[in-house]
Structure formats: C-alpha cells, structure tokens
C-alpha cells in the first residue's frame, strides 16, 4: 500500500496548468476586465470591494493553490487534497454570486455588456461557467489520482520484492546476527571449577575426579588400560596409586581403586582447605 501511494507527477500536469490559469482569470477579471470593456461595473480597472474579495479573489486563489499542488505533488493523498480544494473553489464560483445577494455580501458588479448576449457571456465567463469548468477539471484530476495503474502496481510490487531480498541478504550475511552497539549478546554464568563451591554448585569435576594440582601427572580414568612401558608423555604410577599394586596395611591385599581414589581426593581437599 505504501508503494502505490506514489504517482508520476505528469498525471496531474495538464489539470494543474489549466486550474492555475482559470484561477488567475477568475481572480483578476473584475480588475482587468474594464480595460477591454468586458467585466463588471464600475467600468474602471482595479476597483476593490469586499464583495469582489469574497466572490472572486478568494476562490481564485484557492483554485491556483489546488492547481499548483497537482503540478508538483507525487503523492496521491496530497494531490487529491489539491483537487478537492480546486473543486470547492469552483463550486463557490458557481453559487457564490447567488448566495452573496441572499447573505447581503453584495455583488462583484453588474455586467458591462450593452446587449443581453454579452451580459450573459460576462456572467458565465466570470462566475457560473468558470466554476463549472474548474469543478470538471478538479474531478478529472481526482479520478486520475484515485486509480492505481497497472504499471504503478507492478513497480510497487517489484520495489517491495527488492526490499525483501535485500533484507534476506543482510540477514544471511556473516556477522549480521552479532549484537550491535549497545546490545548485549547471550552470556553464561561464571562458576568456579575447583574447590568446595564448585562441587557444591554442581560445576566443575565431581568429587573423586577432581583435577590434579598443576605440575602433577594426571591419572588415567578408571577402567582404562595401563600405558605401555616407555610411552612418551607417560609416567609410572606413584606407589599406592590405582594400578601400582598398592597393598592394605598389614598385607591384607590390594586396595580397591574406588577407595583409593576417594582417599586421595580427601587428602587433596584437606590440603586445599585446612
């Protein structure tokens, strides 16, 4: 809908030019008509009255403004506003002369023509006929701006499709999902991995599988085959460690691996937290 609100400026070009010319004619006829003995009494140019202001000047100015809006506007709503303004001004040209006599506004003056035909021509050219032509042109412009052409609809659809494609490309571009300035990305809580707080909060190694202090060799996990002798990076297990043939006190047999691990973990815990 947003794309179809725009229209080419040439759509209201002809109507706008004609409305500007007719508005100038209606506003200036009572003042310049006496030069050609065509207009309204008195037969003198540039005679100003309040009735001429209300019946000729103001509707003429409104018609000129409506025509200029049609000339320069490329927005349908704005152009239609100008057309409506000109249409109302033309309607006032038609009925204003009659209503002015009923509302005691006065008249622009009696026609100057000596014959009936010329007086009728002056009345039509200055008020009723002029207003009808203005209303017709304004209605014509309204109809042109109210209809969306096929080319305009196609152009609006192509523009919308291009914007959607550009948005998809921007979203698929690497780094497009990174948080921008002032936006924080997803964070994870920092929890201790060693000590009593790590074991109590559920983070870090479980009791009995705590990481050895720095500098001490790591023991293979339970059930893993012993390393072959002479393997690089491997050290012989310490006496009393699992797999080293540790004996119970008094020669009661080898210590089970689980009990040995628990004992070693307890000793290390006591060393870290006296």
N, C-alpha and C positions, 0 to 999 in steps of 0.2 A: 504493500500500500504506500510506503514511503517513496519508493521509486516512481510510482505513477503520479505523484503529486507535482512532478516537474513536467513542463511542456515547452516546446520551442517558442521562442519569442516571436517568430514570424506568424504564429497563429492569430495573434491579436493586432498585427501590424496595420492592416487596411482599416479595420474598425476603429482603431485608436486614432489614426490620422484623420479620418472623417469626423470623429467625435470632437477632436480638438478644433477643427475648422468650424464645425457647426456651433460649438460653444462660444468661440470668438465672435461669430456672426450674431448670435442671439444677444450677447452682452453688449456689443458695440453698435448694433443697428439703430437704437434710439438716439445715439450721439453723433454718428457719422452719416446717417440716412439723409438728413436735410441738405447735405452737400449736393445730392442728386435729386432733391425734392422727392425722396422716397423714404417714408418712415412715419413718424407720429408727431403731432403738434406738441409744442410750437415748432414752427419751421425755422429753427435755429440750431446749429450744431452745439454739442457739449453742454446741453442743459441738464442739470442733475436735479432729480426729485427722489423722495423716499420711495414712491411707488415704482420708479424705474429700478431702484436698488433691489427691491424685493421681487419684482416680476421679471427683470431682465438680467441684471448684473449677477446676482447670487446664483440663479440656476445656470447661467452661462459659465461661471467659474467652476461650479460642480461638474458640469459636462467636460470642461477642459481637464480637470484633475482626473476624472474617470478615464478619459482617453489617454492621458499620459501614463496612467497605471497599466493600461492594456498594452501600451507601447514597450514599456521597459520590464515588465514583470515576466518571470519564467515560472512562477509558482501558480498553480491553479487556483488556490484559495484567494490569493491576493488579486489575481486578475479578475476573478469573479466578483470580488468586492468592488473593484473599479467599474465593472459593467453594471452592477446594481446601482452604484452611485449615479452613473450617467442615465440609467433608466428612470430613476426617481426625479432627476432634474428635467428630463424630457417630459415626464408626466406633469410636472409643475408648469412647464411652458404651455401645456395644453389647457389645464384647468385653472391656472393661477390668474389669468386675466378675468375670468368669470367670477372666481371666488374673491378677487380683490374688490369688485364692486359690491359684493354681498357683505364683506367684512370691513368695509369702509377703509380699505387700503389705498383706494384711488386707482387710477389707470395710468398707463405709460403715455397716454395721449391719444387723441383721435387720429385716424389715418389721414395722411395729407393728400391722397389722390382726389382729383376733381370728379372722377367718374366712379360708378359703383364697382366696376370690374377692377379698377386699380386699388380701390379701398379694400376689396376682398383679398386681392393679391398681397397687399401690405399686411393685412391681418394674418393671413396664412403663413407668409414668409417670416413674420416676426414672432408668432406665438403658436397657434394650433398646428399648422403644418410642420413647422420646425420641430415641435415637441414630438410629433408622430414619427418623424424620420429618426430623431435621436433614440426614441424607445425601440424602434425597429433594429437599429444598428447595435444597441446595447443587448437586446435579446439575441441577436445573431452571434455576438461575441460570447454570451453566456452559454449558448448551445455548443459552440466550438470548444470551449474550455470544460464543459461538463462531460464530454465524451472522450474516452481514452482510446486512442488509435491503436491499430494492430502493431505498427512499428514501435510505438512507445511501450506497449505491454511487453513486446519481445525484448526491447532494450532493457527494460526494468528487470525482466527475468534473467537476462544474461549478466547484468550487474550483480544481482543477488547471488547467482551461482558463482561468479568470480570471487565475491567476498567470502562465501563459504569455503571455496577451495583454498583461498589464502589463509583462512583461519585454520583449516585442517593441516596445511603445510607448516604453519607456525607451531601448531601443537605437536606435530611429528618431528620437528627439527630437534637434533640433540641439544640437551640443555634447556629445552623450553619448559620442562616441568620443574626446574630448580626454583626455589623460593626467591622472589625478588627482594629488592631493598626494603628493609623494614618488616619482612615476613620471616618468621622462624620456621625452619623445617622440623621434621619429626625428631624427637630426642628420646634417649633411653636413660634410665636412672643409672648413676654410677654407684656400684656397690662394692664393698671390699671383697677381695678374693681369698684373703687369708685371715686367720685369727678367729676369735670366738664370734665376732659379729658376722663374718662371712658364713660360718657354719650355722649360726642361729637364724639368719635371714634367708637361708636357702641358696645363697650364691656361693660360688667357689667350690672347691673339692669337698666331697663328703668326708666325714670322719673316717680315719683309717686309710684314706687315699690322698692325704694332704701332700702338696708339692714339697719336695725336699728343699732344705735351705740352699742358697746359692753356693756353689763350689762343691757340693756333694754329688756323687753319681746317683742317677735315678735307677730304681729297681724295676725289673720287668713286671708287667701285670701278672696277677695270679693265673696259673694255667698255661702261661707262655713257655715254649721250650727254651731251655738254657742256651745261651750263646756258645758257639763253638770256641774252643780254646784258640787264642791268638787272633780273634776277630778284631779289626781296628775299631777303636772307639768304645770297646767293652772292657770292663774291669772285673776282676774276680769278686764275687760277693764277700761281704765282710763276715767275719766269724759270728755265728749266731743268727745271721740273716736267713730268710727263706731260701732253700736250695743249697745252703752251705753245710748241711749236716749238723745243725745246732742240736745240742742234747739238753734234756731237762736236768736240773740239779740232782746229783746223786746217781746219774746214769740211768734215769727212768725211761729213756727212749727219746727220740727226736721230738722237738716242739712243733706242734701243728702250725702251718703257715698263717692261719687266721689269727690265732692267739699271738703269734709273734708280731704280726702287723699291728694289732691293737696295742700291744705293749710298746712298740716303737713309737706309735702315734701319741700315746700318753706321755712318754718321756719327752718327746719334742714339744708337746703342748705345755708341759710343766716348765721347759726351758724358756719358751717364749713368754709365758705368763706366770712368773714366780708367785 
